[in-house]
Amino acid sequence: METIAPFAVLVIVAHVAGASNEMTAFWAMVFFLARVAHAVVYWMAIPYVRTLVFAAGLVATLGIFWELVTA
């Protein structure tokens, strides 16, 4: 839940600002896959992989932020 709200805000801002491009779509896909993987890994109780997958979702959020800043 910690990364979903900032991700949603950034995606909405990118869409409204017209800054959506292939990279924002890529980062959105990475975020989605990271959240799915995080749920699976959390369910399987694998602690270190869970942290890495969470970090991948955070990097995807930062990637969308970077695309907005540089647009």
Summary of the structure (lengths in Angstrom):
residues: 71
radius of gyration: 12.7
end to end distance: 27.2
largest distance: 39.9
contacts: 192
relative contact order: 0.22
helix: 86%
strand: 0%
